[in-house]
Amino acid sequence: MKTYDYIITFKSRNPKIVDRISLIMLIMAAVVFIFSIFTAPAIKTILFLSTIVLLMIGYTAYLKMKENKGQAVHYRIALLLAACGWYLLPHGLIPFIAYLLAALLEKQAKFPQEVAFDRDEIVINSFPRKHYQWSDMNNVVLKDNLLTIDFKNNKLVQKETESPVTDKTEQEFNEFCKKQLSVE
C-alpha cells in the first residue's frame, strides 16, 4: 500500500440520485419477476423467483429504515439479487449484465472523489483510477478550499474540498506542489 504526502477529498456528490436509480431498477425487476412467477412453467423457477422477490423487498425495506435513521445505504446486494432473478429468465441475459454492473458500481458511484499527491505522481481515485505525472501539469493550487489542477493539455479540474483546510496546511501543500512542478 503506497503512502501519499497529501490526500484531498472533494465535496461528496449527492447519493440520492444513485439511490433513486437503484430503487427504480429494483421496482422494475420486482414487477417483471412477479409477472414471471405467474407465467413460469417450472415450479423451480417459481420458487427461486418468489424467494428473490421476497429477499429484494425485505432488504430494500431494511435499507429504507436505515436511511430514515440517517445512515448511509448501499443497494448493491439487492441489485445482485435482482441480477440473479434476471439470470433465471429466458431472455434475461442483457438485464442480468446491466444489474450486475449496477451492483458492482453502485458503491463506487457514491464514494467521494479523492486526489492523492506524492513526489512521483498525482492519483485521482475514480473508476478507473487515473495516474498523472507532475510533468503533465502546468499548475496545482489549493486556495480557499478549492483545488485547481491545470493540465498542460488545457484540461482544468476545479473542485471544492470536503472539509475546510487550514491556512498552514494550504501553504504547505502549495509549496509542495510548487517544488514538484519546478523539478519537472
N, C-alpha and C positions, 0 to 999 in steps of 0.2 A: 504494500500500500504506500503510495507516494505521499509525501508531506509537502504542502504548498505554503509559501510565505504569507499569502493573503487569499482569503475566500470571501467574496462579496455575494450576498444573497439579494436577489431582486424582489421587489414587492410581489406578493403572490397574485396569481391570476384568480379570477372568480371561479371556484369549483362548481358552482350551481349549474353552469351550462353543461359541463360534463355529466353531472348527476341527472339533469333533465333528459339528456340524450340517452343515458343508460336506462332510465325509467321507461322512456318511450320504447326502446328496444325490448325491454323485458315485458311490457304490456303487449306489444305486437306478438312476441313469441308465445306468451301465455294464451292469447286468443287463438293463434294457429294451432297450438298444442291441444287446447280444449276441443276445438273443432275436429282435429285429427283423432282424438280419443273416440269420438262418436262414429267416425268413418273407418277406423283401422280394422283390418281383417284379422289380425293376430292378437290373441289375448296377452302375449308377452309385451307387444308394443303398447297396448293399452295400459298395462301395469307400469311399465317404465315411464311413459309419458305422464301418467297420473302422479307418480312419485316425483318426477321432475317438477311438475307444475306446483305441487304442494310444497316442495322444498324451496322453489323460487319465491312463492308467495310468503312463506314463513320467514325466509331470510330477508326479504325486502321489508317486511313488517318490522323485523328486529332492527334493521338499519334505520328505518324511519324513527323508531323510538330513540335510538342513539342520536340521530340528528336533532330531534326535539330537545335533547339534553345538552345540545351544543357541541357534541363530539364529532370528529371527522369520520366520514363513512367512505367505504370503497365497495363498489358493486361488482367487483371482478369475479367473486365466487358465484354470484347469481348469474352473471353473464356466461361463466363457464358451464354452469348447469344448463342454461339455455342452448349453448353450443352443443352440448351432449344431446339435447332434445332434437335439435335440427339434424344431427347426425343420424338419428333413428328414422327420420322421414325419407321417403323415396327420392325426392328431388331437393334435398336439403343441403347439398354439398357447399354451394356458394354461401347461403346464410350461415352454415357451420363455420366456414373460414372467416366470415365477417365478424361473427360473435366471438370467435376465438381470438382474433386480433384485437377486438374491443376489450376483451378480458385482460389481455396481456398489456395493452397500452393505457388502460384507464388510470392506473396509479401514477404512471409517468406523466400523463397529461395534467395531473393535479399537483405534481411535485414542483416546488418553487425553483425557478431557474437560478443557477449559481455560476459564477465565474471564478476560476482559481488562477492565481498568478504565482509563478516562481521564476527563478533566474533563466530557465531554459524556454519556457513556453507559457501560453495562456490557453486555458481549457474552459470551454463553455459546456456546462452539464446539460445537454439536451439529448434528444434521441434522433440520430446517433450523436455521440459525444464529438465535439469539434475541437481540434487542436490547432493552435496558431503559433507561429514563431514571432518573436519580437521584431524580426526584420520585416514582417508583414504589416507593421503598424507605423502610422505617422505620429500618433499621439494617444496617450491614455491618461485621463484626468478624472479625479473624484472631487466634486465641488458641490456643496450644499445638498448632500445626499443624492446626487445624480452622477452616475458613472457614464462617462463618454469614452467610447473606443472608436478611434478614427483609423480605418484601414487604408493602406496605400492604394487599394483598388477602388477608392471612392465610396466604400461601404461605411456607414456610420451606425453604431449601436449606441443608444442613449436610453438608459432606464434608471428608475428611481430605486434606491436601496430599501430593503425591508425595514431596517431599524436605523435610527439616527446614528451618524458617525461623528465621533468627537473631532475637534479641530486638530488635536495632536495626531490622531490616527490618520486623518485625512492628509496632513502634511507629510507624515512618514510614508504613506502609500504613494503619494505623488512624487516624492523624492526617489523612492524605489523604482517607480516606473520611468522617471527621467533618466536614472542611471542605466536601466536596462536598454532604453531606447538609444542612449549615447554609445553604448558598447557595440551595437549593431552597425 
